[in-house]
Each structure stands twice: as C-alpha cells, then as structure tokens.
Amino acid sequence: MKYAKASSDVWSFVFSFPSNIKAYVAIGFSNDGSMVGSTAIVGWMPSSGAGGLKVYYLGGTSPNQVIPDKGDLNVMNFSILPATTSLAYITFQLKTTQPTTNLLYAIGPNGVFPDYPDYTLAQHSDKTSTKIDYSTGATSEISNLKLRRSHGILTIAGWSILMMIGSIIARYFKHWDPIWFYLHASIQTFGILAGVIGILCGFSLSKKLNADVTNHKNIAILILVLGFLQVLAIVFRPGPSSKIRKYWNWYHHNVGRILIIFGVVNTFYGIHLGGEGSKWFLAYGVTIAILVIIAVILEIRMWIIARKETEQSRKTPSIPQSMELGAY
C-alpha cells in the first residue's frame, strides 16, 4: 500500500493486489486494532475489466452486521482498476487530519463476491493486521494473536468446561467416595487457576488494544469474585455433622452454578467481541451442549434410582419388635 498527504485534511491511498485473485480484498481502518467497529474499503474483480468497490461498516461478525455504504470514514474519489496484467489497484482518499494507525487486511473466500442488491459480504478466509507510522512509512504486524488465543482458551477451559465437569462429578458420582471428592477438588482448582490466568491475559489484551470492552470486563470481575467465594467455601468447609453444613451446601452449590452461568455467557460474548466468527461459536456451543446433555441424562438416572429405592423401602415390611434379637 502507498499513501501521501494531499492536503492538511486529505490523505490519498493506493492499495494493490493480484488481479487473478478470485475473491474480494479489503483494507480496514480500526481505532483499537479489532475488526468489530472498524470501517473497510472492499474491492473485487471477478473478471478482467469488471470490478466493484464498496465501503462497509463492520458492526459485528454476522453478515447482517456488516453494512455496506456505512462507516465512520469520510471516503472520497475511490475506484478500482486493473493497471497491469498482474496487479489491480484500489485508490481512494480519506478526509481526515490523521488516519488511524491500525490497519486490517482481509481476503474473501474463493469465487464469492458481494452482489446486487444487498452486497452481502461473506466471512473472510484470511486476515492480518498491522500498525503503521505515517511519518516514516514503517509498519509492524500487530502480534496480539497469541495473547488473544491464550485468553480465550484459558477462560473457556477454566470458567465453563472444567467447572462443569467438576460439578457433574460432585453431584452424580458420590458413590465413588472418596475419589469423587479429590477429582472434584482437583478439577475445580485447575479450573480456577486457568480462569484467573485467562482473565489476567484479557486485562493485558484490553490495555494493549485500548478496546472498549467494559461489559465483558465487568462480568469477568464478577466471575473472579464468585471464584474467590468458592475458594473461601473450601477453606471454611464445616464437618459433615455440623449444624451449618446444610447452609454451606446451599451456598457452595448455588455460587458454583451462578459462576458457571456467567462464565458461559461471558465466553459467548467474548467470542462475539473478538470477531472470531461462527467456527468458535459452533465449537464452544457444541461442547457446552454435550456437557449439558450428559448432566441431564445423569440427573434423570439419579431420579430413577432414588424413586426405585423409595418404592423398595415402602414395600419392605418392618420387623416386629418381638422378633428382634434384642427382644429375647
């Protein structure tokens, strides 16, 4: 990409790409380095001499949130043309005193182009992001991918998947005494540790990107508080014969359920904010659905066993006192 300052408040850009690419190409301008909330200039050339060009506002990850002819950029004099046999060019001007330094580049799926009348933009097949210094022309790739992945994987594993597995073991496998307790305690401990590290990665990522994720961050803080309350529950766990044990059980069980619910909700919200697309939604959704189905099956099984035991106890005749050994 080449650029020049045409006047005090106008910048000219030339973006080149191979003319034989059978997909759309896009350059986006982002305030915080993320795709969601940015504005992109998208061009495509399905055949030689025929092409299209549109400005899109990327309001979200679903197609209906990617809106053509919208955005917070004042784009002027934009056009697409094949200047040589091997390259095509997108030219445009931005009316601004200083363009954002966070640039996004994307390429669409092969053979899929925006089309009349709605010009829906298909999800990109590849993307990258860079940071540019307009005074020197130096660019550097924004290397937050590992931090984003660490944040996502650790929080997903910690606050929802491991927490759900540990809760399932505690509720439905107490006949494995005392193995169930050690499994439950170990899994929940690893879950809390992974979740805390994941949230710390998220705080660091938010600071680097200067992203406005207040709601996501507030829910994460609430999850941390609930996790701390669960740690306190383990530290102050009363004995089985204690009079307050039933209140402790109510507290421990319900705080755990609330924590898992907020963990799942915030994970879906975080996937949406990160612009990860349908694959992450599907993979995480299927995983949670499988765990829920397992819990439902085990819950039904527990009810059936309890009902059979109740019916059996009613059918078992009581032994008369005169026939007890102690009566002789």
BALOBA-1460 file (C-alpha; in Angstrom, 3 decimals):
// residues 328
<rec num="1" residu="m" x="0.000" y="0.000" z="0.000"/>
<rec num="2" residu="k" x="1.180" y="3.532" z="-0.817"/>
<rec num="3" residu="y" x="-0.100" y="6.774" z="0.638"/>
<rec num="4" residu="a" x="0.534" y="10.516" z="0.592"/>
<rec num="5" residu="k" x="-0.803" y="13.558" z="2.390"/>
<rec num="6" residu="a" x="-2.614" y="15.543" z="-0.311"/>
<rec num="7" residu="s" x="-3.513" y="18.477" z="1.926"/>
<rec num="8" residu="s" x="-3.915" y="19.358" z="5.581"/>
<rec num="9" residu="d" x="-7.037" y="17.197" z="5.896"/>
<rec num="10" residu="v" x="-6.909" y="14.831" z="2.894"/>
<rec num="11" residu="w" x="-4.845" y="11.636" z="2.534"/>
<rec num="12" residu="s" x="-4.521" y="9.633" z="-0.693"/>
<rec num="13" residu="f" x="-4.091" y="5.843" z="-0.701"/>
<rec num="14" residu="v" x="-3.275" y="3.243" z="-3.372"/>
<rec num="15" residu="f" x="-3.831" y="-0.405" z="-2.417"/>
<rec num="16" residu="s" x="-2.619" y="-3.053" z="-4.895"/>
<rec num="17" residu="f" x="-3.496" y="-6.738" z="-5.102"/>
<rec num="18" residu="p" x="-3.006" y="-9.579" z="-7.649"/>
<rec num="19" residu="s" x="-5.605" y="-9.253" z="-10.393"/>
<rec num="20" residu="n" x="-6.001" y="-13.037" z="-10.703"/>
<rec num="21" residu="i" x="-7.417" y="-13.403" z="-7.174"/>
<rec num="22" residu="k" x="-10.959" y="-14.697" z="-7.456"/>
<rec num="23" residu="a" x="-12.076" y="-13.162" z="-4.162"/>
<rec num="24" residu="y" x="-12.693" y="-9.791" z="-2.630"/>
<rec num="25" residu="v" x="-9.870" y="-7.913" z="-0.888"/>
<rec num="26" residu="a" x="-10.321" y="-5.413" z="1.903"/>
<rec num="27" residu="i" x="-8.386" y="-2.799" z="3.813"/>
<rec num="28" residu="g" x="-9.877" y="-1.671" z="7.099"/>
<rec num="29" residu="f" x="-9.182" y="1.237" z="9.417"/>
<rec num="30" residu="s" x="-9.642" y="0.416" z="13.099"/>
<rec num="31" residu="n" x="-9.443" y="2.671" z="16.142"/>
<rec num="32" residu="d" x="-8.497" y="-0.103" z="18.572"/>
<rec num="33" residu="g" x="-6.961" y="-2.781" z="16.324"/>
<rec num="34" residu="s" x="-10.035" y="-5.026" z="16.305"/>
<rec num="35" residu="m" x="-12.231" y="-5.854" z="13.340"/>
<rec num="36" residu="v" x="-15.553" y="-5.099" z="15.024"/>
<rec num="37" residu="g" x="-16.224" y="-1.357" z="14.918"/>
<rec num="38" residu="s" x="-13.880" y="-0.669" z="12.019"/>
<rec num="39" residu="t" x="-14.614" y="0.644" z="8.511"/>
<rec num="40" residu="a" x="-13.304" y="-1.181" z="5.438"/>
<rec num="41" residu="i" x="-12.896" y="-0.414" z="1.751"/>
<rec num="42" residu="v" x="-13.653" y="-3.637" z="-0.121"/>
<rec num="43" residu="g" x="-12.872" y="-4.296" z="-3.771"/>
<rec num="44" residu="w" x="-13.351" y="-7.257" z="-6.102"/>
<rec num="45" residu="m" x="-12.623" y="-8.078" z="-9.725"/>
<rec num="46" residu="p" x="-14.308" y="-11.303" z="-10.861"/>
<rec num="47" residu="s" x="-13.120" y="-10.805" z="-14.469"/>
<rec num="48" residu="s" x="-10.691" y="-8.604" z="-16.342"/>
<rec num="49" residu="g" x="-12.010" y="-5.069" z="-16.587"/>
<rec num="50" residu="a" x="-15.029" y="-5.738" z="-14.381"/>
<rec num="51" residu="g" x="-14.914" y="-4.933" z="-10.704"/>
<rec num="52" residu="g" x="-16.756" y="-3.495" z="-7.757"/>
<rec num="53" residu="l" x="-15.921" y="-1.325" z="-4.774"/>
<rec num="54" residu="k" x="-17.837" y="-0.594" z="-1.580"/>
<rec num="55" residu="v" x="-17.323" y="0.868" z="1.874"/>
<rec num="56" residu="y" x="-18.537" y="-1.336" z="4.754"/>
<rec num="57" residu="y" x="-19.060" y="-0.729" z="8.430"/>
<rec num="58" residu="l" x="-18.065" y="-3.843" z="10.414"/>
<rec num="59" residu="g" x="-20.537" y="-3.667" z="13.264"/>
<rec num="60" residu="g" x="-20.208" y="-7.346" z="14.187"/>
<rec num="61" residu="t" x="-19.309" y="-10.807" z="12.942"/>
<rec num="62" residu="s" x="-22.608" y="-11.844" z="11.365"/>
<rec num="63" residu="p" x="-23.412" y="-10.844" z="7.746"/>
<rec num="64" residu="n" x="-26.315" y="-8.593" z="8.758"/>
<rec num="65" residu="q" x="-23.947" y="-6.563" z="10.964"/>
<rec num="66" residu="v" x="-21.562" y="-5.834" z="8.084"/>
<rec num="67" residu="i" x="-23.330" y="-2.872" z="6.492"/>
<rec num="68" residu="p" x="-22.496" y="-1.528" z="3.025"/>
<rec num="69" residu="d" x="-22.197" y="2.214" z="2.360"/>
<rec num="70" residu="k" x="-21.772" y="2.918" z="6.085"/>
<rec num="71" residu="g" x="-18.848" y="3.710" z="8.364"/>
<rec num="72" residu="d" x="-17.085" y="6.438" z="10.287"/>
<rec num="73" residu="l" x="-14.637" y="7.298" z="7.473"/>
<rec num="74" residu="n" x="-15.132" y="10.114" z="5.008"/>
<rec num="75" residu="v" x="-14.028" y="8.245" z="1.857"/>
<rec num="76" residu="m" x="-13.697" y="10.212" z="-1.375"/>
<rec num="77" residu="n" x="-12.768" y="9.523" z="-5.002"/>
<rec num="78" residu="f" x="-12.488" y="5.758" z="-4.647"/>
<rec num="79" residu="s" x="-12.112" y="3.481" z="-7.657"/>
<rec num="80" residu="i" x="-10.810" y="0.051" z="-8.679"/>
<rec num="81" residu="l" x="-8.881" y="-0.564" z="-11.883"/>
<rec num="82" residu="p" x="-6.559" y="-3.128" z="-13.461"/>
<rec num="83" residu="a" x="-3.439" y="-1.088" z="-14.193"/>
<rec num="84" residu="t" x="-1.313" y="-4.043" z="-15.348"/>
<rec num="85" residu="t" x="-1.825" y="-7.662" z="-16.323"/>
<rec num="86" residu="s" x="-0.775" y="-8.886" z="-12.867"/>
<rec num="87" residu="l" x="-1.996" y="-6.207" z="-10.474"/>
<rec num="88" residu="a" x="-5.226" y="-4.383" z="-9.749"/>
<rec num="89" residu="y" x="-5.463" y="-1.210" z="-7.717"/>
<rec num="90" residu="i" x="-7.896" y="0.330" z="-5.278"/>
<rec num="91" residu="t" x="-7.459" y="4.082" z="-4.990"/>
<rec num="92" residu="f" x="-9.230" y="6.301" z="-2.500"/>
<rec num="93" residu="q" x="-8.866" y="9.407" z="-0.383"/>
<rec num="94" residu="l" x="-9.710" y="9.954" z="3.281"/>
<rec num="95" residu="k" x="-10.800" y="13.336" z="4.519"/>
<rec num="96" residu="t" x="-9.072" y="13.441" z="7.894"/>
<rec num="97" residu="t" x="-6.169" y="15.224" z="9.519"/>
<rec num="98" residu="q" x="-4.665" y="11.912" z="10.677"/>
<rec num="99" residu="p" x="-5.766" y="8.380" z="9.666"/>
<rec num="100" residu="t" x="-5.774" y="5.676" z="12.315"/>
<rec num="101" residu="t" x="-2.538" y="3.725" z="12.609"/>
<rec num="102" residu="n" x="-4.292" y="0.344" z="12.958"/>
<rec num="103" residu="l" x="-4.845" y="-1.240" z="9.544"/>
<rec num="104" residu="l" x="-6.626" y="-4.526" z="8.797"/>
<rec num="105" residu="y" x="-6.231" y="-6.583" z="5.631"/>
<rec num="106" residu="a" x="-8.541" y="-9.419" z="4.588"/>
<rec num="107" residu="i" x="-9.267" y="-11.674" z="1.640"/>
<rec num="108" residu="g" x="-12.621" y="-13.317" z="0.977"/>
<rec num="109" residu="p" x="-13.488" y="-16.927" z="0.109"/>
<rec num="110" residu="n" x="-12.591" y="-18.053" z="-3.401"/>
<rec num="111" residu="g" x="-15.226" y="-17.274" z="-6.022"/>
<rec num="112" residu="v" x="-17.590" y="-15.460" z="-3.632"/>
<rec num="113" residu="f" x="-18.252" y="-11.770" z="-4.343"/>
<rec num="114" residu="p" x="-20.662" y="-9.157" z="-2.975"/>
<rec num="115" residu="d" x="-23.557" y="-8.831" z="-5.384"/>
<rec num="116" residu="y" x="-26.598" y="-6.680" z="-6.122"/>
<rec num="117" residu="p" x="-28.945" y="-5.804" z="-4.469"/>
<rec num="118" residu="d" x="-27.752" y="-6.192" z="-0.854"/>
<rec num="119" residu="y" x="-23.988" y="-6.645" z="-1.448"/>
<rec num="120" residu="t" x="-23.663" y="-9.043" z="1.471"/>
<rec num="121" residu="l" x="-20.027" y="-9.600" z="2.448"/>
<rec num="122" residu="a" x="-19.069" y="-13.215" z="3.093"/>
<rec num="123" residu="q" x="-16.800" y="-14.037" z="6.027"/>
<rec num="124" residu="h" x="-13.133" y="-13.602" z="5.141"/>
<rec num="125" residu="s" x="-10.917" y="-16.645" z="4.577"/>
<rec num="126" residu="d" x="-7.754" y="-14.961" z="5.881"/>
<rec num="127" residu="k" x="-6.786" y="-11.737" z="7.619"/>
<rec num="128" residu="t" x="-3.863" y="-9.856" z="9.143"/>
<rec num="129" residu="s" x="-3.402" y="-6.573" z="10.975"/>
<rec num="130" residu="t" x="-0.576" y="-4.041" z="11.054"/>
<rec num="131" residu="k" x="0.357" y="-0.817" z="12.758"/>
<rec num="132" residu="i" x="1.764" y="1.948" z="10.564"/>
<rec num="133" residu="d" x="3.835" y="5.045" z="11.301"/>
<rec num="134" residu="y" x="2.693" y="7.554" z="8.675"/>
<rec num="135" residu="s" x="5.710" y="9.812" z="9.250"/>
<rec num="136" residu="t" x="8.284" y="7.112" z="8.410"/>
<rec num="137" residu="g" x="6.248" y="4.534" z="6.500"/>
<rec num="138" residu="a" x="7.369" y="1.791" z="8.903"/>
<rec num="139" residu="t" x="4.863" y="-0.975" z="9.555"/>
<rec num="140" residu="s" x="4.758" y="-3.691" z="12.178"/>
<rec num="141" residu="e" x="2.432" y="-6.619" z="12.476"/>
<rec num="142" residu="i" x="0.115" y="-6.459" z="15.468"/>
<rec num="143" residu="s" x="1.159" y="-9.565" z="17.386"/>
<rec num="144" residu="n" x="-1.707" y="-9.969" z="19.826"/>
<rec num="145" residu="l" x="-2.922" y="-13.255" z="18.359"/>
<rec num="146" residu="k" x="-1.153" y="-15.466" z="20.927"/>
<rec num="147" residu="l" x="-2.431" y="-13.327" z="23.784"/>
<rec num="148" residu="r" x="-5.976" y="-13.440" z="22.384"/>
<rec num="149" residu="r" x="-5.813" y="-17.204" z="21.952"/>
<rec num="150" residu="s" x="-4.390" y="-17.680" z="25.471"/>
<rec num="151" residu="h" x="-7.144" y="-15.505" z="26.928"/>
<rec num="152" residu="g" x="-9.848" y="-17.367" z="25.047"/>
<rec num="153" residu="i" x="-8.638" y="-20.923" z="25.618"/>
<rec num="154" residu="l" x="-7.829" y="-20.464" z="29.323"/>
<rec num="155" residu="t" x="-11.112" y="-18.749" z="30.182"/>
<rec num="156" residu="i" x="-13.140" y="-21.251" z="28.150"/>
<rec num="157" residu="a" x="-11.413" y="-24.215" z="29.789"/>
<rec num="158" residu="g" x="-11.382" y="-22.728" z="33.286"/>
<rec num="159" residu="w" x="-14.676" y="-20.976" z="33.933"/>
<rec num="160" residu="s" x="-17.015" y="-23.214" z="31.981"/>
<rec num="161" residu="i" x="-15.710" y="-26.589" z="30.779"/>
<rec num="162" residu="l" x="-13.633" y="-27.657" z="33.810"/>
<rec num="163" residu="m" x="-16.130" y="-26.091" z="36.227"/>
<rec num="164" residu="m" x="-18.992" y="-28.012" z="34.621"/>
<rec num="165" residu="i" x="-17.067" y="-31.311" z="34.641"/>
<rec num="166" residu="g" x="-16.132" y="-30.844" z="38.303"/>
<rec num="167" residu="s" x="-19.730" y="-30.050" z="39.230"/>
<rec num="168" residu="i" x="-21.022" y="-33.111" z="37.361"/>
<rec num="169" residu="i" x="-18.600" y="-35.348" z="39.275"/>
<rec num="170" residu="a" x="-19.635" y="-33.828" z="42.617"/>
<rec num="171" residu="r" x="-23.355" y="-34.280" z="42.011"/>
<rec num="172" residu="y" x="-23.572" y="-37.636" z="40.299"/>
<rec num="173" residu="f" x="-20.568" y="-39.705" z="41.389"/>
<rec num="174" residu="k" x="-20.562" y="-39.509" z="45.175"/>
<rec num="175" residu="h" x="-20.794" y="-43.292" z="45.302"/>
<rec num="176" residu="w" x="-17.104" y="-43.225" z="44.304"/>
<rec num="177" residu="d" x="-16.231" y="-41.975" z="47.780"/>
<rec num="178" residu="p" x="-13.634" y="-40.578" z="48.433"/>
<rec num="179" residu="i" x="-12.333" y="-40.484" z="44.831"/>
<rec num="180" residu="w" x="-15.150" y="-38.174" z="43.716"/>
<rec num="181" residu="f" x="-14.076" y="-35.515" z="46.234"/>
<rec num="182" residu="y" x="-10.429" y="-35.484" z="45.175"/>
<rec num="183" residu="l" x="-11.423" y="-35.395" z="41.499"/>
<rec num="184" residu="h" x="-13.894" y="-32.586" z="42.122"/>
<rec num="185" residu="a" x="-11.445" y="-30.524" z="44.181"/>
<rec num="186" residu="s" x="-8.568" y="-31.032" z="41.722"/>
<rec num="187" residu="i" x="-10.593" y="-30.193" z="38.619"/>
<rec num="188" residu="q" x="-12.139" y="-27.091" z="40.199"/>
<rec num="189" residu="t" x="-8.719" y="-25.916" z="41.396"/>
<rec num="190" residu="f" x="-7.241" y="-26.241" z="37.905"/>
<rec num="191" residu="g" x="-10.324" y="-24.541" z="36.515"/>
<rec num="192" residu="i" x="-9.985" y="-21.538" z="38.825"/>
<rec num="193" residu="l" x="-6.236" y="-21.225" z="38.139"/>
<rec num="194" residu="a" x="-6.743" y="-21.406" z="34.371"/>
<rec num="195" residu="g" x="-9.649" y="-18.974" z="34.564"/>
<rec num="196" residu="v" x="-7.739" y="-16.422" z="36.639"/>
<rec num="197" residu="i" x="-4.727" y="-16.538" z="34.295"/>
<rec num="198" residu="g" x="-7.079" y="-16.224" z="31.314"/>
<rec num="199" residu="i" x="-8.769" y="-13.141" z="32.785"/>
<rec num="200" residu="l" x="-5.366" y="-11.554" z="33.508"/>
<rec num="201" residu="c" x="-4.449" y="-12.175" z="29.850"/>
<rec num="202" residu="g" x="-7.710" y="-10.467" z="28.923"/>
<rec num="203" residu="f" x="-6.909" y="-7.400" z="31.038"/>
<rec num="204" residu="s" x="-3.480" y="-7.180" z="29.376"/>
<rec num="205" residu="l" x="-5.025" y="-7.541" z="25.919"/>
<rec num="206" residu="s" x="-7.603" y="-4.848" z="26.642"/>
<rec num="207" residu="k" x="-4.838" y="-2.476" z="27.734"/>
<rec num="208" residu="k" x="-2.746" y="-3.147" z="24.607"/>
<rec num="209" residu="l" x="-5.659" y="-2.689" z="22.224"/>
<rec num="210" residu="n" x="-7.213" y="0.152" z="24.207"/>
<rec num="211" residu="a" x="-10.504" y="-1.603" z="23.482"/>
<rec num="212" residu="d" x="-13.862" y="-0.616" z="24.946"/>
<rec num="213" residu="v" x="-14.999" y="-3.929" z="26.466"/>
<rec num="214" residu="t" x="-16.452" y="-2.592" z="29.715"/>
<rec num="215" residu="n" x="-19.341" y="-5.065" z="29.992"/>
<rec num="216" residu="h" x="-17.116" y="-8.045" z="29.191"/>
<rec num="217" residu="k" x="-14.576" y="-6.867" z="31.768"/>
<rec num="218" residu="n" x="-17.217" y="-6.238" z="34.464"/>
<rec num="219" residu="i" x="-18.642" y="-9.738" z="34.062"/>
<rec num="220" residu="a" x="-15.098" y="-11.134" z="34.303"/>
<rec num="221" residu="i" x="-14.574" y="-9.262" z="37.590"/>
<rec num="222" residu="l" x="-17.849" y="-10.705" z="38.903"/>
<rec num="223" residu="i" x="-16.643" y="-14.194" z="37.922"/>
<rec num="224" residu="l" x="-13.388" y="-13.580" z="39.800"/>
<rec num="225" residu="v" x="-15.367" y="-12.599" z="42.904"/>
<rec num="226" residu="l" x="-17.510" y="-15.748" z="42.642"/>
<rec num="227" residu="g" x="-14.367" y="-17.841" z="42.201"/>
<rec num="228" residu="f" x="-12.868" y="-16.252" z="45.331"/>
<rec num="229" residu="l" x="-16.062" y="-17.049" z="47.245"/>
<rec num="230" residu="q" x="-15.723" y="-20.688" z="46.192"/>
<rec num="231" residu="v" x="-12.141" y="-20.761" z="47.472"/>
<rec num="232" residu="l" x="-13.373" y="-19.372" z="50.808"/>
<rec num="233" residu="a" x="-16.021" y="-22.094" z="50.864"/>
<rec num="234" residu="i" x="-13.312" y="-24.756" z="50.685"/>
<rec num="235" residu="v" x="-11.193" y="-23.071" z="53.367"/>
<rec num="236" residu="f" x="-14.128" y="-22.772" z="55.819"/>
<rec num="237" residu="r" x="-15.852" y="-26.054" z="54.930"/>
<rec num="238" residu="p" x="-17.642" y="-27.381" z="58.057"/>
<rec num="239" residu="g" x="-17.669" y="-31.031" z="59.007"/>
<rec num="240" residu="p" x="-20.441" y="-33.370" z="57.768"/>
<rec num="241" residu="s" x="-22.099" y="-33.456" z="61.208"/>
<rec num="242" residu="s" x="-22.049" y="-29.678" z="61.674"/>
<rec num="243" residu="k" x="-25.409" y="-27.929" z="62.105"/>
<rec num="244" residu="i" x="-24.487" y="-25.308" z="59.486"/>
<rec num="245" residu="r" x="-23.414" y="-27.886" z="56.897"/>
<rec num="246" residu="k" x="-26.736" y="-27.671" z="55.037"/>
<rec num="247" residu="y" x="-26.357" y="-23.881" z="54.701"/>
<rec num="248" residu="w" x="-22.792" y="-24.324" z="53.486"/>
<rec num="249" residu="n" x="-24.014" y="-26.820" z="50.891"/>
<rec num="250" residu="w" x="-26.645" y="-24.370" z="49.645"/>
<rec num="251" residu="y" x="-24.065" y="-21.575" z="49.433"/>
<rec num="252" residu="h" x="-21.383" y="-23.675" z="47.726"/>
<rec num="253" residu="h" x="-23.717" y="-25.279" z="45.185"/>
<rec num="254" residu="n" x="-25.533" y="-22.120" z="44.149"/>
<rec num="255" residu="v" x="-22.460" y="-19.887" z="43.921"/>
<rec num="256" residu="g" x="-20.922" y="-22.566" z="41.693"/>
<rec num="257" residu="r" x="-23.992" y="-22.655" z="39.441"/>
<rec num="258" residu="i" x="-24.069" y="-18.855" z="39.134"/>
<rec num="259" residu="l" x="-20.340" y="-18.820" z="38.333"/>
<rec num="260" residu="i" x="-20.784" y="-21.357" z="35.522"/>
<rec num="261" residu="i" x="-23.745" y="-19.471" z="34.038"/>
<rec num="262" residu="f" x="-21.828" y="-16.182" z="33.954"/>
<rec num="263" residu="g" x="-18.761" y="-17.976" z="32.630"/>
<rec num="264" residu="v" x="-20.687" y="-19.422" z="29.679"/>
<rec num="265" residu="v" x="-22.487" y="-16.141" z="28.928"/>
<rec num="266" residu="n" x="-19.277" y="-14.110" z="29.055"/>
<rec num="267" residu="t" x="-17.471" y="-16.609" z="26.850"/>
<rec num="268" residu="f" x="-20.067" y="-16.306" z="24.104"/>
<rec num="269" residu="y" x="-19.940" y="-12.533" z="24.494"/>
<rec num="270" residu="g" x="-16.140" y="-12.569" z="24.305"/>
<rec num="271" residu="i" x="-16.161" y="-14.666" z="21.122"/>
<rec num="272" residu="h" x="-18.528" y="-12.092" z="19.635"/>
<rec num="273" residu="l" x="-16.317" y="-9.161" z="20.674"/>
<rec num="274" residu="g" x="-13.204" y="-10.869" z="19.336"/>
<rec num="275" residu="g" x="-14.743" y="-11.304" z="15.903"/>
<rec num="276" residu="e" x="-13.757" y="-14.972" z="15.845"/>
<rec num="277" residu="g" x="-16.731" y="-15.959" z="13.726"/>
<rec num="278" residu="s" x="-19.046" y="-18.945" z="13.575"/>
<rec num="279" residu="k" x="-16.417" y="-21.681" z="13.985"/>
<rec num="280" residu="w" x="-15.617" y="-20.691" z="17.567"/>
<rec num="281" residu="f" x="-19.306" y="-20.200" z="18.364"/>
<rec num="282" residu="l" x="-20.105" y="-23.645" z="16.974"/>
<rec num="283" residu="a" x="-17.213" y="-25.467" z="18.661"/>
<rec num="284" residu="y" x="-17.879" y="-23.918" z="22.061"/>
<rec num="285" residu="g" x="-21.644" y="-24.265" z="21.734"/>
<rec num="286" residu="v" x="-21.379" y="-27.966" z="20.860"/>
<rec num="287" residu="t" x="-19.026" y="-28.586" z="23.809"/>
<rec num="288" residu="i" x="-21.377" y="-26.916" z="26.282"/>
<rec num="289" residu="a" x="-24.377" y="-28.718" z="24.765"/>
<rec num="290" residu="i" x="-22.672" y="-32.104" z="25.191"/>
<rec num="291" residu="l" x="-21.909" y="-31.373" z="28.868"/>
<rec num="292" residu="v" x="-25.499" y="-30.216" z="29.466"/>
<rec num="293" residu="i" x="-26.894" y="-33.360" z="27.818"/>
<rec num="294" residu="i" x="-24.626" y="-35.542" z="29.957"/>
<rec num="295" residu="a" x="-25.802" y="-33.699" z="33.083"/>
<rec num="296" residu="v" x="-29.468" y="-34.112" z="32.108"/>
<rec num="297" residu="i" x="-29.035" y="-37.852" z="31.471"/>
<rec num="298" residu="l" x="-27.275" y="-38.339" z="34.819"/>
<rec num="299" residu="e" x="-29.928" y="-36.243" z="36.595"/>
<rec num="300" residu="i" x="-32.713" y="-38.414" z="35.158"/>
<rec num="301" residu="r" x="-30.774" y="-41.539" z="36.116"/>
<rec num="302" residu="m" x="-30.381" y="-40.246" z="39.678"/>
<rec num="303" residu="w" x="-34.117" y="-39.534" z="39.936"/>
<rec num="304" residu="i" x="-34.970" y="-43.031" z="38.671"/>
<rec num="305" residu="i" x="-32.609" y="-44.694" z="41.169"/>
<rec num="306" residu="a" x="-33.960" y="-42.566" z="44.038"/>
<rec num="307" residu="r" x="-37.545" y="-43.398" z="43.085"/>
<rec num="308" residu="k" x="-36.793" y="-47.128" z="42.931"/>
<rec num="309" residu="e" x="-35.132" y="-47.009" z="46.341"/>
<rec num="310" residu="t" x="-38.129" y="-45.141" z="47.797"/>
<rec num="311" residu="e" x="-40.582" y="-47.671" z="46.361"/>
<rec num="312" residu="q" x="-38.423" y="-50.557" z="47.585"/>
<rec num="313" residu="s" x="-38.307" y="-49.153" z="51.110"/>
<rec num="314" residu="r" x="-42.104" y="-48.867" z="51.155"/>
<rec num="315" residu="k" x="-42.526" y="-52.488" z="50.055"/>
<rec num="316" residu="t" x="-40.062" y="-53.873" z="52.610"/>
<rec num="317" residu="p" x="-42.055" y="-54.990" z="55.683"/>
<rec num="318" residu="s" x="-40.912" y="-53.746" z="59.060"/>
<rec num="319" residu="i" x="-39.663" y="-56.374" z="61.542"/>
<rec num="320" residu="p" x="-41.872" y="-56.669" z="64.641"/>
<rec num="321" residu="q" x="-40.135" y="-55.778" z="67.870"/>
<rec num="322" residu="s" x="-40.919" y="-59.176" z="69.347"/>
<rec num="323" residu="m" x="-38.886" y="-60.836" z="66.612"/>
<rec num="324" residu="e" x="-35.807" y="-58.659" z="67.037"/>
<rec num="325" residu="l" x="-32.854" y="-60.307" z="68.702"/>
<rec num="326" residu="g" x="-32.888" y="-57.744" z="71.436"/>
<rec num="327" residu="a" x="-36.366" y="-58.923" z="72.494"/>
<rec num="328" residu="y" x="-35.187" y="-62.322" z="73.587"/>
